[in-house]
Amino acid sequence: MILAILCKGVTIVKVIKTYYPKVRAIELFMFLVYGIVVCFGTFLLWVKGDLSFERWRTFMLIGLIYVLFCIFLSFCIRTQRIELTEYRIEHKLLGLSCRSVAFSSMKKVMFGKVNGSPVVAIINGNMEKPIFVPYLPFEKDWEEISSFIKERNQKVIISM
């Protein structure tokens, strides 16, 4: 168990469980796409008869932009986590709390899609719009998370 103490306050938040994303498949897919692009691009340069060292080096330097972007995405995905505390669920990204919902205010938790991406929508009693928490890359943990939510709030309707 982890304890977080707020400065200038007596508030102690006990983190019951922290879930970290599973990113192995995502990183493997990024590497596979880069490999395909490099092989296909080199092949096209060779077919066109334009394959010189200078052209190939320029092509690889442009590919470095893709690699740097993938490293940044991977870093962002790796730093997100879901924390279950005594009173709320928190989704954190880059160490900052993005979404936080108290168990007592939850009315419904359901699986859905936003812009084609699977999400878990939490309908809060205090707000009209649902709060979306990512389903991926926490897909294997949501059964345990939803049972914890049900344990803390028996009135919530969970449809996953």
DSSP file (Angstrom, degrees, kcal/mol; ACC not computed):
  #  RESIDUE AA STRUCTURE BP1 BP2  ACC     N-H-->O    O-->H-N    N-H-->O    O-->H-N    TCO  KAPPA ALPHA  PHI   PSI    X-CA   Y-CA   Z-CA
    1    1 A M              0   0    0      0, 0.0     2,-0.4     0, 0.0    15,-0.1   0.000 360.0 360.0 360.0 142.4    0.0    0.0    0.0
    2    2 A I  E     -A   15   0A   0     13,-1.2    13,-2.3     2,-0.0     2,-0.5  -0.899 360.0-153.9-112.5 138.2    1.2    3.5   -0.8
    3    3 A L  E     -A   14   0A   0     -2,-0.4     2,-0.5    11,-0.2    11,-0.2  -0.946   5.0-166.5-112.2 133.3    0.4    6.6    1.2
    4    4 A A  E     -A   13   0A   0      9,-2.0     9,-2.2    -2,-0.5     2,-0.5  -0.981   8.0-160.7-117.0 124.9    0.3   10.0   -0.3
    5    5 A I  E     -A   12   0A   0     -2,-0.5     2,-0.4     7,-0.2     7,-0.2  -0.904  13.0-134.4-110.6 131.7    0.2   12.9    2.1
    6    6 A L    >   -     0   0    0      5,-1.8     3,-1.1    -2,-0.5     2,-0.1  -0.667  24.4-120.0 -82.8 132.7   -0.9   16.4    1.0
    7    7 A C  T 3  S+     0   0    0     -2,-0.4     3,-0.1     1,-0.2     4,-0.1  -0.437  95.7  16.5 -68.9 147.7    1.3   19.3    2.1
    8    8 A K  T 3  S+     0   0    0      1,-0.2     2,-0.3    -2,-0.1    -1,-0.2   0.743 118.9  77.5  61.5  26.5   -0.4   21.8    4.4
    9    9 A G  S <  S-     0   0    0     -3,-1.1    -1,-0.2     2,-0.1    -3,-0.0  -0.974  76.4-131.4-154.9 167.4   -3.2   19.5    5.1
   10   10 A V        +     0   0    0     -2,-0.3     2,-0.3    -3,-0.1    -3,-0.1   0.361  65.5 126.1-101.6   2.5   -4.1   16.5    7.2
   11   11 A T        -     0   0    0     -4,-0.1    -5,-1.8    -5,-0.1     2,-0.5  -0.467  37.7-173.1 -69.8 123.0   -5.6   14.6    4.2
   12   12 A I  E     -A    5   0A   0     -2,-0.3     2,-0.6    -7,-0.2    -7,-0.2  -0.979   6.1-161.7-117.8 123.0   -4.1   11.2    3.7
   13   13 A V  E     -A    4   0A   0     -9,-2.2    -9,-2.0    -2,-0.5     2,-0.7  -0.917   6.5-153.4-107.5 120.0   -5.1    9.3    0.6
   14   14 A K  E     -A    3   0A   0     -2,-0.6    72,-0.9   -11,-0.2     2,-0.7  -0.830   7.2-145.9 -96.1 119.5   -4.4    5.6    0.7
   15   15 A V  E     -AB   2  85A   0    -13,-2.3   -13,-1.2    -2,-0.7    70,-0.3  -0.756  13.6-172.9 -85.0 117.5   -3.9    4.0   -2.7
   16   16 A I  E     -     0   0A   0     68,-2.5     2,-0.3    -2,-0.7    69,-0.2   0.937  66.4  -6.3 -76.4 -49.2   -5.3    0.5   -2.6
   17   17 A K  E     - B   0  84A   0     67,-1.5    67,-3.0   -16,-0.1     2,-0.4  -0.997  56.9-153.0-151.6 144.3   -4.1   -0.7   -6.0
   18   18 A T  E     - B   0  83A   0     -2,-0.3     2,-0.5    65,-0.2    65,-0.2  -0.976  10.3-155.9-120.7 132.7   -2.3    0.8   -9.0
   19   19 A Y  E     - B   0  82A   0     63,-3.1    63,-2.0    -2,-0.4   119,-0.0  -0.930   7.1-160.4-110.8 129.1   -2.8   -0.6  -12.6
   20   20 A Y        -     0   0    0     -2,-0.5    61,-0.2    61,-0.2    58,-0.1  -0.804  26.8-101.1-107.1 149.6   -0.1   -0.1  -15.2
   21   21 A P        -     0   0    0      0, 0.0     2,-0.8     0, 0.0   117,-0.2  -0.305  20.6-129.2 -72.2 151.4   -0.6   -0.4  -18.9
   22   22 A K        +     0   0    0    115,-2.1     4,-0.2     1,-0.1   117,-0.1  -0.890  39.9 160.5 -95.9 108.7    0.4   -3.4  -21.0
   23   23 A V     >  +     0   0    0     -2,-0.8     4,-2.5     1,-0.1     5,-0.3   0.372  39.1 100.8-116.3   3.3    2.3   -1.9  -23.8
   24   24 A R  H  > S+     0   0    0      1,-0.2     4,-2.2     2,-0.2     5,-0.2   0.922  88.1  44.7 -58.1 -46.7    4.4   -4.8  -25.2
   25   25 A A  H  > S+     0   0    0      2,-0.2     4,-2.3     1,-0.2    -1,-0.2   0.876 112.4  52.3 -67.1 -37.7    2.1   -5.4  -28.2
   26   26 A I  H  > S+     0   0    0      2,-0.2     4,-2.1     1,-0.2    -2,-0.2   0.932 112.0  45.0 -64.3 -45.8    1.8   -1.7  -29.0
   27   27 A E  H  X S+     0   0    0     -4,-2.5     4,-2.2     2,-0.2    -2,-0.2   0.880 112.2  52.1 -66.7 -37.6    5.5   -1.2  -29.1
   28   28 A L  H  X S+     0   0    0     -4,-2.2     4,-2.4    -5,-0.3    -1,-0.2   0.907 109.2  50.3 -63.5 -41.3    6.0   -4.4  -31.2
   29   29 A F  H  X S+     0   0    0     -4,-2.3     4,-2.4     2,-0.2    -2,-0.2   0.905 109.5  50.8 -63.5 -41.9    3.4   -3.1  -33.7
   30   30 A M  H  X S+     0   0    0     -4,-2.1     4,-2.1     1,-0.2    -2,-0.2   0.913 112.2  46.9 -60.8 -43.4    5.2    0.3  -33.9
   31   31 A F  H  X S+     0   0    0     -4,-2.2     4,-2.3     2,-0.2    -2,-0.2   0.895 111.2  51.7 -66.0 -40.0    8.5   -1.5  -34.6
   32   32 A L  H  X S+     0   0    0     -4,-2.4     4,-2.3     2,-0.2    -2,-0.2   0.910 109.4  49.5 -63.2 -43.6    6.9   -3.7  -37.2
   33   33 A V  H  X S+     0   0    0     -4,-2.4     4,-2.5     1,-0.2    -1,-0.2   0.912 111.0  50.2 -62.2 -42.4    5.4   -0.7  -39.0
   34   34 A Y  H  X S+     0   0    0     -4,-2.1     4,-2.5     1,-0.2    -2,-0.2   0.913 110.2  50.3 -62.6 -42.1    8.8    1.0  -39.1
   35   35 A G  H  X S+     0   0    0     -4,-2.3     4,-2.4     2,-0.2    -2,-0.2   0.903 111.3  48.1 -62.1 -41.9   10.4   -2.2  -40.4
   36   36 A I  H  X S+     0   0    0     -4,-2.3     4,-2.9     2,-0.2     5,-0.3   0.916 112.0  49.5 -64.8 -43.5    7.8   -2.4  -43.2
   37   37 A V  H  X S+     0   0    0     -4,-2.5     4,-2.6     2,-0.2     5,-0.2   0.910 112.5  47.3 -63.4 -42.7    8.2    1.2  -44.1
   38   38 A V  H  X S+     0   0    0     -4,-2.5     4,-2.4     2,-0.2     5,-0.2   0.938 116.0  43.8 -64.9 -46.8   12.0    1.0  -44.3
   39   39 A C  H  X S+     0   0    0     -4,-2.4     4,-2.3    -5,-0.2    -2,-0.2   0.939 117.9  43.9 -64.4 -46.8   11.9   -2.2  -46.4
   40   40 A F  H  X S+     0   0    0     -4,-2.9     4,-2.5    -5,-0.2    -2,-0.2   0.905 114.9  49.2 -66.6 -42.2    9.2   -1.0  -48.7
   41   41 A G  H  X S+     0   0    0     -4,-2.6     4,-2.3    -5,-0.3    -1,-0.2   0.910 112.4  47.3 -64.3 -42.7   10.8    2.5  -49.1
   42   42 A T  H  X S+     0   0    0     -4,-2.4     4,-2.1    -5,-0.2    -1,-0.2   0.908 111.8  51.1 -64.2 -41.5   14.2    1.0  -49.8
   43   43 A F  H  X S+     0   0    0     -4,-2.3     4,-2.7    -5,-0.2    -2,-0.2   0.914 109.8  49.7 -62.0 -43.4   12.7   -1.4  -52.3
   44   44 A L  H  X S+     0   0    0     -4,-2.5     4,-2.4     1,-0.2     6,-0.2   0.907 110.2  50.0 -63.4 -41.6   10.8    1.5  -54.1
   45   45 A L  H  <>S+     0   0    0     -4,-2.3     5,-2.4     1,-0.2     6,-0.6   0.893 112.7  48.0 -62.2 -38.2   14.0    3.6  -54.3
   46   46 A W  H ><5S+     0   0    0     -4,-2.1     3,-0.8     4,-0.2    -2,-0.2   0.907 110.7  50.1 -69.5 -42.3   15.8    0.5  -55.8
   47   47 A V  H 3<5S+     0   0    0     -4,-2.7    -2,-0.2     1,-0.3    -1,-0.2   0.895 109.8  51.0 -63.5 -40.3   13.0   -0.2  -58.3
   48   48 A K  T 3<5S-     0   0    0     -4,-2.4    -1,-0.3    -5,-0.2    -2,-0.2   0.609 112.3-122.2 -72.0 -10.2   13.1    3.5  -59.5
   49   49 A G  T < 5S+     0   0    0     -3,-0.8    -3,-0.2    -4,-0.4    -2,-0.1   0.734  84.3 113.9  75.1  22.4   16.9    3.2  -59.9
   50   50 A D      < +     0   0    0     -5,-2.4     2,-1.4    -6,-0.2    -4,-0.2   0.155  31.4 127.6-110.2  15.3   17.2    6.1  -57.4
   51   51 A L        +     0   0    0     -6,-0.6     2,-0.3    -5,-0.2    -5,-0.0  -0.604  26.4 146.7 -85.4  92.1   19.0    4.2  -54.6
   52   52 A S     >  -     0   0    0     -2,-1.4     4,-2.6     1,-0.1     5,-0.2  -0.781  61.1-109.0-113.2 165.8   22.1    6.1  -53.8
   53   53 A F  H  > S+     0   0    0     -2,-0.3     4,-2.6     1,-0.2     5,-0.2   0.894 118.9  52.2 -61.9 -38.7   23.6    6.4  -50.3
   54   54 A E  H  > S+     0   0    0      2,-0.2     4,-2.2     1,-0.2    -1,-0.2   0.925 111.7  45.0 -64.1 -45.3   22.5   10.1  -50.1
   55   55 A R  H  > S+     0   0    0      2,-0.2     4,-2.5     1,-0.2    -2,-0.2   0.920 114.5  48.7 -64.4 -43.5   18.9    9.3  -50.9
   56   56 A W  H  X S+     0   0    0     -4,-2.6     4,-2.4     1,-0.2    -2,-0.2   0.906 110.9  50.3 -64.9 -41.0   18.8    6.3  -48.6
   57   57 A R  H  X S+     0   0    0     -4,-2.6     4,-2.1    -5,-0.2    -1,-0.2   0.894 111.1  48.9 -63.7 -40.5   20.3    8.3  -45.8
   58   58 A T  H  X S+     0   0    0     -4,-2.2     4,-2.2     2,-0.2    -2,-0.2   0.912 110.5  51.4 -63.9 -42.4   17.8   11.1  -46.3
   59   59 A F  H  X S+     0   0    0     -4,-2.5     4,-1.8     1,-0.2    -2,-0.2   0.902 111.1  47.7 -60.4 -42.1   15.0    8.5  -46.3
   60   60 A M  H  X S+     0   0    0     -4,-2.4     4,-1.0     2,-0.2    -1,-0.2   0.854 109.5  52.9 -69.2 -35.2   16.3    7.1  -43.0
   61   61 A L  H  X S+     0   0    0     -4,-2.1     4,-0.6     2,-0.2    -1,-0.2   0.882 109.1  49.1 -67.8 -37.5   16.6   10.5  -41.4
   62   62 A I  H >X S+     0   0    0     -4,-2.2     3,-1.0     1,-0.2     4,-0.8   0.883 107.8  55.2 -66.3 -37.1   13.0   11.2  -42.3
   63   63 A G  H 3X S+     0   0    0     -4,-1.8     4,-2.0     1,-0.2    -1,-0.2   0.753  94.2  69.5 -64.8 -24.0   12.1    7.8  -40.8
   64   64 A L  H 3X S+     0   0    0     -4,-1.0     4,-2.8     1,-0.2    -1,-0.2   0.821  90.9  60.2 -64.0 -30.2   13.8    9.1  -37.6
   65   65 A I  H <X S+     0   0    0     -3,-1.0     4,-2.3    -4,-0.6    -1,-0.2   0.924 105.4  47.9 -61.6 -43.7   10.9   11.5  -37.2
   66   66 A Y  H  X S+     0   0    0     -4,-0.8     4,-2.5     2,-0.2    -2,-0.2   0.921 111.7  50.1 -61.5 -43.9    8.5    8.5  -37.0
   67   67 A V  H  X S+     0   0    0     -4,-2.0     4,-2.3     1,-0.2    -2,-0.2   0.919 111.1  48.0 -62.6 -44.3   10.8    6.7  -34.5
   68   68 A L  H  X S+     0   0    0     -4,-2.8     4,-2.2     1,-0.2    -1,-0.2   0.898 111.9  49.8 -64.0 -40.4   11.0    9.8  -32.3
   69   69 A F  H  X S+     0   0    0     -4,-2.3     4,-2.6     2,-0.2    -1,-0.2   0.904 110.9  49.8 -63.9 -41.1    7.2   10.2  -32.4
   70   70 A C  H  X S+     0   0    0     -4,-2.5     4,-2.7     2,-0.2    -2,-0.2   0.886 109.3  51.6 -65.0 -38.6    6.8    6.5  -31.5
   71   71 A I  H  X S+     0   0    0     -4,-2.3     4,-2.2     2,-0.2    -1,-0.2   0.911 111.0  48.2 -63.8 -41.6    9.2    6.9  -28.6
   72   72 A F  H  X S+     0   0    0     -4,-2.2     4,-2.4     2,-0.2    -2,-0.2   0.930 113.1  47.4 -63.7 -45.9    7.1    9.8  -27.4
   73   73 A L  H  X S+     0   0    0     -4,-2.6     4,-2.6     1,-0.2    -2,-0.2   0.914 111.8  50.4 -60.8 -43.7    3.8    7.9  -27.7
   74   74 A S  H  X S+     0   0    0     -4,-2.7     4,-2.7     1,-0.2    -1,-0.2   0.896 109.7  50.8 -62.5 -40.4    5.3    4.9  -26.0
   75   75 A F  H  X S+     0   0    0     -4,-2.2     4,-1.8     2,-0.2    -1,-0.2   0.922 111.6  47.7 -62.2 -44.5    6.5    7.1  -23.1
   76   76 A C  H  X S+     0   0    0     -4,-2.4     4,-0.5     1,-0.2    18,-0.3   0.903 113.9  46.8 -64.5 -40.9    3.0    8.7  -22.8
   77   77 A I  H >< S+     0   0    0     -4,-2.6     3,-0.9     1,-0.2    -2,-0.2   0.909 112.1  50.8 -67.7 -41.5    1.3    5.3  -22.8
   78   78 A R  H 3< S+     0   0    0     -4,-2.7    -1,-0.2     1,-0.2    -2,-0.2   0.818 106.6  54.6 -66.0 -31.3    3.8    3.8  -20.3
   79   79 A T  H 3< S+     0   0    0     -4,-1.8    16,-0.7    -5,-0.2    -1,-0.2   0.574  87.9  95.6 -84.2  -7.1    3.3    6.7  -17.8
   80   80 A Q    <<  +     0   0    0     -3,-0.9     2,-0.3    -4,-0.5    13,-0.2  -0.542  49.6 165.0 -82.3 152.1   -0.4    6.4  -17.5
   81   81 A R  E     - C   0  92A   0     11,-2.2    11,-3.2    -2,-0.2     2,-0.5  -0.984  34.3-127.3-157.0 160.7   -2.0    4.4  -14.7
   82   82 A I  E     -BC  19  91A   0    -63,-2.0   -63,-3.1    -2,-0.3     2,-0.5  -0.974  25.6-164.8-115.1 125.5   -5.2    3.8  -13.0
   83   83 A E  E     -BC  18  90A   0      7,-2.8     7,-2.7    -2,-0.5     2,-0.6  -0.932   9.1-156.1-113.7 132.3   -5.2    4.2   -9.2
   84   84 A L  E     +BC  17  89A   0    -67,-3.0   -68,-2.5    -2,-0.5   -67,-1.5  -0.933  21.3 178.2-104.1 116.4   -7.9    2.9   -6.9
   85   85 A T  E     -B   15   0A   0      3,-2.8   -70,-0.2    -2,-0.6   -72,-0.0  -0.374  47.6 -86.5-103.7-172.4   -8.0    4.8   -3.6
   86   86 A E  S    S+     0   0    0    -72,-0.9   -71,-0.1     1,-0.2     3,-0.1   0.866 123.3  16.7 -63.3 -35.6  -10.3    4.5   -0.7
   87   87 A Y  S    S+     0   0    0      1,-0.1    16,-2.4    16,-0.1    17,-0.5   0.514 123.9  23.8-119.5  -7.5  -12.9    6.8   -2.1
   88   88 A R  E     - D   0 102A   0     14,-0.3    -3,-2.8    15,-0.1     2,-0.4  -0.960  60.4-119.2-154.8 167.0  -12.2    7.3   -5.9
   89   89 A I  E     -CD  84 101A   0     12,-2.6    12,-2.4    -2,-0.3     2,-0.4  -0.951  32.1-166.2-110.6 135.4  -10.8    6.0   -9.1
   90   90 A E  E     -CD  83 100A   0     -7,-2.7    -7,-2.8    -2,-0.4     2,-0.6  -0.980  14.6-155.9-127.1 134.5   -8.1    8.1  -10.7
   91   91 A H  E     -CD  82  99A   0      8,-3.0     7,-2.7    -2,-0.4     8,-1.6  -0.948  21.5-167.4-104.7 120.5   -6.6    8.0  -14.2
   92   92 A K  E     -CD  81  97A   0    -11,-3.2   -11,-2.2    -2,-0.6     2,-0.4  -0.883  11.6-174.3-114.6 141.8   -3.2    9.5  -14.3
   93   93 A L  E >  S- D   0  96A   0      3,-2.7     3,-1.9    -2,-0.4   -13,-0.2  -0.997  77.2  -6.6-134.5 128.0   -1.1   10.5  -17.3
   94   94 A L  T 3  S-     0   0    0     -2,-0.4   -14,-0.1   -18,-0.3     3,-0.1   0.812 129.8 -59.3  55.7  32.5    2.5   11.7  -17.0
   95   95 A G  T 3  S+     0   0    0    -16,-0.7     2,-0.4     1,-0.3    -1,-0.3   0.364 115.8 111.7  81.9  -5.2    2.0   11.7  -13.3
   96   96 A L  E <  S-D   93   0A   0     -3,-1.9    -3,-2.7     1,-0.0     2,-0.7  -0.802  75.5-112.1-103.6 143.8   -0.9   14.2  -13.4
   97   97 A S  E     +D   92   0A   0     -2,-0.4    -5,-0.2    -5,-0.2     3,-0.1  -0.629  36.7 172.9 -76.6 114.7   -4.4   13.3  -12.5
   98   98 A C  E     +     0   0A   0     -7,-2.7     2,-0.4    -2,-0.7    -6,-0.2   0.898  68.4  12.2 -85.9 -47.8   -6.5   13.5  -15.7
   99   99 A R  E     +D   91   0A   0     -8,-1.6    -8,-3.0    32,-0.0     2,-0.4  -0.992  62.4 178.2-136.2 139.8   -9.8   12.0  -14.5
  100  100 A S  E     +D   90   0A   0     -2,-0.4     2,-0.4   -10,-0.2   -10,-0.2  -0.976   2.4 179.5-145.1 127.1  -11.0   11.4  -11.0
  101  101 A V  E     -D   89   0A   0    -12,-2.4   -12,-2.6    -2,-0.4     2,-0.2  -0.994  25.3-129.3-133.6 129.6  -14.4   10.0   -9.9
  102  102 A A  E >   -D   88   0A   0     -2,-0.4     3,-0.8   -14,-0.2     4,-0.4  -0.538  17.1-133.2 -73.9 140.4  -15.6    9.3   -6.4
  103  103 A F  G >  S+     0   0    0    -16,-2.4     3,-1.2     1,-0.2    -1,-0.1   0.877 104.4  58.9 -60.8 -37.7  -17.1    5.8   -6.0
  104  104 A S  G 3  S+     0   0    0    -17,-0.5    -1,-0.2     1,-0.3   -16,-0.1   0.738 104.6  49.9 -67.7 -22.3  -20.1    7.3   -4.2
  105  105 A S  G <  S+     0   0    0     -3,-0.8    20,-3.5    19,-0.0     2,-0.3   0.471  83.8 111.9 -96.0  -1.3  -21.1    9.5   -7.1
  106  106 A M  E <   +E  124   0B   0     -3,-1.2    18,-0.2    -4,-0.4     3,-0.1  -0.541  32.5 169.8 -75.9 133.9  -21.0    6.8   -9.8
  107  107 A K  E     +     0   0B   0     16,-3.1    50,-1.9     1,-0.4     2,-0.3   0.740  66.8   6.0-106.3 -40.5  -24.3    5.8  -11.3
  108  108 A K  E     -Ef 123 157B   0     15,-1.4    15,-3.2    48,-0.2     2,-0.4  -0.998  51.3-164.6-149.9 141.3  -23.3    3.6  -14.3
  109  109 A V  E     +Ef 122 158B   0     48,-3.0    50,-2.8    -2,-0.3     2,-0.3  -0.993  27.8 161.4-126.1 121.7  -20.0    2.1  -15.7
  110  110 A M  E     -Ef 121 159B   0     11,-2.5    11,-3.2    -2,-0.4     2,-0.3  -0.972  39.1-111.9-144.5 156.4  -20.2    0.8  -19.2
  111  111 A F  E     +E  120   0B   0     48,-1.7     2,-0.3    -2,-0.3     9,-0.2  -0.648  49.7 143.3 -84.1 140.3  -18.0   -0.2  -22.1
  112  112 A G  E     -E  119   0B   0      7,-2.7     7,-2.7    -2,-0.3     2,-0.4  -0.885  41.3-106.7-157.6-171.1  -18.2    2.0  -25.2
  113  113 A K  E     -E  118   0B   0     -2,-0.3     2,-0.4     5,-0.3    -2,-0.0  -0.995  16.6-171.1-134.1 140.0  -16.3    3.5  -28.1
  114  114 A V  E >  S-E  117   0B   0      3,-2.3     3,-2.0    -2,-0.4    -2,-0.0  -0.986  82.8 -16.4-129.6 119.9  -15.3    7.1  -28.8
  115  115 A N  T 3  S-     0   0    0     -2,-0.4    -1,-0.1     1,-0.3     0, 0.0   0.837 129.0 -54.8  53.3  35.8  -13.8    7.9  -32.2
  116  116 A G  T 3  S+     0   0    0      1,-0.2    -1,-0.3     0, 0.0    -3,-0.0   0.328 113.9 116.6  85.0  -8.0  -13.4    4.1  -32.8
  117  117 A S  E <   -E  114   0B   0     -3,-2.0    -3,-2.3     1,-0.0    -1,-0.2  -0.796  69.9-117.3 -96.8 133.3  -11.3    3.6  -29.6
  118  118 A P  E     +E  113   0B   0      0, 0.0    17,-1.5     0, 0.0    18,-0.8  -0.484  44.1 167.8 -69.3 135.0  -12.7    1.4  -26.9
  119  119 A V  E     -EG 112 134B   0     -7,-2.7    -7,-2.7    15,-0.2     2,-0.6  -0.901  37.8-121.1-138.7 165.3  -13.3    3.3  -23.6
  120  120 A V  E     -EG 111 133B   0     13,-3.1    13,-2.6    -2,-0.3     2,-0.5  -0.973  28.8-150.9-109.9 120.6  -15.0    2.8  -20.3
  121  121 A A  E     -EG 110 132B   0    -11,-3.2   -11,-2.5    -2,-0.6     2,-0.6  -0.811   6.7-163.1 -96.5 125.8  -17.7    5.4  -19.7
  122  122 A I  E     -EG 109 131B   0      9,-3.0     9,-2.7    -2,-0.5     2,-0.7  -0.938   8.1-151.6-109.5 116.1  -18.4    6.4  -16.1
  123  123 A I  E     -E  108   0B   0    -15,-3.2   -16,-3.1    -2,-0.6   -15,-1.4  -0.792  15.4-156.8 -91.7 117.7  -21.7    8.2  -15.7
  124  124 A N  E >   -E  106   0B   0     -2,-0.7     3,-0.7     5,-0.4   -18,-0.2  -0.718  19.0-136.4 -97.1 140.4  -21.3   10.4  -12.7
  125  125 A G  T 3  S+     0   0    0    -20,-3.5   -19,-0.1    -2,-0.3    -1,-0.1   0.736 104.3  52.9 -66.7 -22.2  -24.3   11.6  -10.7
  126  126 A N  T 3  S+     0   0    0    -21,-0.3     2,-0.3     2,-0.0    -1,-0.2   0.627 108.1  51.2 -89.5 -14.9  -22.9   15.1  -10.5
  127  127 A M    <   -     0   0    0     -3,-0.7    -3,-0.1     1,-0.1     4,-0.1  -0.889  63.7-145.4-126.6 153.2  -22.2   15.6  -14.2
  128  128 A E  S    S+     0   0    0     -2,-0.3    -1,-0.1     2,-0.1    -2,-0.0   0.866  85.4  66.1 -81.3 -39.1  -24.3   15.3  -17.4
  129  129 A K  S    S-     0   0    0      1,-0.1    -5,-0.4    -6,-0.1    -2,-0.1  -0.619  89.0-115.7 -86.8 141.6  -21.5   14.1  -19.6
  130  130 A P        -     0   0    0      0, 0.0     2,-0.5     0, 0.0    -7,-0.2  -0.351  22.3-123.0 -71.0 156.8  -19.8   10.7  -19.0
  131  131 A I  E     -G  122   0B   0     -9,-2.7    -9,-3.0    -4,-0.1     2,-0.5  -0.897  25.3-145.3-100.6 125.3  -16.2   10.5  -18.0
  132  132 A F  E     -G  121   0B   0     -2,-0.5   -11,-0.2   -11,-0.2   -13,-0.0  -0.812  17.0-176.9-100.2 127.9  -14.2    8.4  -20.4
  133  133 A V  E     -G  120   0B   0    -13,-2.6   -13,-3.1    -2,-0.5   -51,-0.0  -0.964  37.6-101.1-117.8 137.0  -11.3    6.2  -19.1
  134  134 A P  E     -G  119   0B   0      0, 0.0   -15,-0.2     0, 0.0     4,-0.1  -0.306  23.1-163.9 -63.8 136.9   -9.2    4.3  -21.6
  135  135 A Y    >   +     0   0    0    -17,-1.5     3,-1.0   -23,-0.1   -16,-0.2   0.885  64.2  87.5 -81.2 -45.6  -10.0    0.6  -22.0
  136  136 A L  T 3  S+     0   0    0    -18,-0.8    -1,-0.1     1,-0.3   -19,-0.0  -0.791  88.9  20.0 -91.9 140.3   -6.8   -0.1  -23.8
  137  137 A P  T 3  S+     0   0    0      0, 0.0  -115,-2.1     0, 0.0    -1,-0.3  -0.784 124.9  56.2 -95.6  29.0   -4.0   -0.8  -22.6
  138  138 A F    X>  +     0   0    0     -3,-1.0     3,-1.9  -117,-0.2     4,-0.9   0.088  66.9 125.8-103.9  21.4   -5.7   -1.8  -19.3
  139  139 A E  T 34 S+     0   0    0      1,-0.3     3,-0.3     2,-0.2     4,-0.3   0.783  71.4  50.1 -57.3 -32.2   -8.0   -4.4  -20.9
  140  140 A K  T 34 S+     0   0    0     -3,-0.2    -1,-0.3     1,-0.2     4,-0.3   0.643 110.5  51.1 -81.2 -13.0   -7.0   -7.3  -18.7
  141  141 A D  T <> S+     0   0    0     -3,-1.9     4,-2.4     1,-0.1     3,-0.3   0.591  83.4  86.0 -98.5 -12.6   -7.5   -5.3  -15.5
  142  142 A W  H  X S+     0   0    0     -4,-0.9     4,-2.7    -3,-0.3     5,-0.2   0.787  84.1  57.7 -67.6 -27.0  -11.0   -4.0  -16.0
  143  143 A E  H  > S+     0   0    0     -4,-0.3     4,-1.8     2,-0.2    -1,-0.2   0.935 112.2  41.8 -65.3 -43.9  -12.8   -7.0  -14.6
  144  144 A E  H  > S+     0   0    0     -3,-0.3     4,-1.8    -4,-0.3    -2,-0.2   0.890 115.2  50.7 -68.3 -40.1  -10.9   -6.6  -11.3
  145  145 A I  H  X S+     0   0    0     -4,-2.4     4,-2.4     1,-0.2    -2,-0.2   0.927 110.3  49.3 -63.7 -44.6  -11.4   -2.8  -11.4
  146  146 A S  H  X S+     0   0    0     -4,-2.7     4,-2.3     1,-0.2    -1,-0.2   0.870 109.8  50.9 -66.2 -35.7  -15.2   -3.1  -12.0
  147  147 A S  H  X S+     0   0    0     -4,-1.8     4,-1.8     2,-0.2    -1,-0.2   0.862 110.0  50.8 -68.9 -33.0  -15.5   -5.6   -9.2
  148  148 A F  H  X S+     0   0    0     -4,-1.8     4,-1.8     2,-0.2    -2,-0.2   0.905 110.1  49.6 -67.0 -41.4  -13.7   -3.2   -6.9
  149  149 A I  H  X S+     0   0    0     -4,-2.4     4,-2.1     1,-0.2    -2,-0.2   0.924 111.1  49.4 -61.6 -44.2  -16.0   -0.4   -7.9
  150  150 A K  H  < S+     0   0    0     -4,-2.3    -1,-0.2     1,-0.2    -2,-0.2   0.855 108.7  53.6 -64.1 -35.2  -19.1   -2.6   -7.3
  151  151 A E  H  < S+     0   0    0     -4,-1.8     3,-0.3     1,-0.2    -1,-0.2   0.876 113.4  42.2 -65.8 -37.8  -17.6   -3.5   -3.8
  152  152 A R  H  < S+     0   0    0     -4,-1.8     2,-0.4     1,-0.3    -2,-0.2   0.771 128.5  26.9 -81.4 -27.6  -17.3    0.2   -3.0
  153  153 A N    ><  -     0   0    0     -4,-2.1     3,-1.0    -5,-0.2    -1,-0.3  -0.848  60.9-176.1-139.8 100.2  -20.7    1.3   -4.4
  154  154 A Q  T 3  S+     0   0    0     -2,-0.4    -1,-0.1    -3,-0.3    -4,-0.1   0.696  82.4  62.4 -70.2 -18.4  -23.4   -1.4   -4.5
  155  155 A K  T 3  S+     0   0    0    -49,-0.1    -1,-0.2     2,-0.1    -5,-0.1   0.669  78.5 106.4 -80.8 -17.5  -25.8    0.9   -6.3
  156  156 A V    <   -     0   0    0     -3,-1.0     2,-0.6    -7,-0.2   -48,-0.2  -0.342  66.3-136.4 -68.8 142.7  -23.7    1.3   -9.4
  157  157 A I  E     -f  108   0B   0    -50,-1.9   -48,-3.0     2,-0.0     2,-0.5  -0.889  20.2-166.2 -99.8 121.4  -24.8   -0.5  -12.6
  158  158 A I  E     +f  109   0B   0     -2,-0.6     2,-0.4   -50,-0.2   -48,-0.2  -0.942  14.2 171.6-114.0 121.8  -21.9   -2.1  -14.4
  159  159 A S  E      f  110   0B   0    -50,-2.8   -48,-1.7    -2,-0.5    -2,-0.0  -0.862 360.0 360.0-129.3  96.9  -22.3   -3.3  -18.0
  160  160 A M              0   0    0     -2,-0.4    -1,-0.1   -50,-0.2   -50,-0.1   0.367 360.0 360.0-114.8 360.0  -19.0   -4.4  -19.4
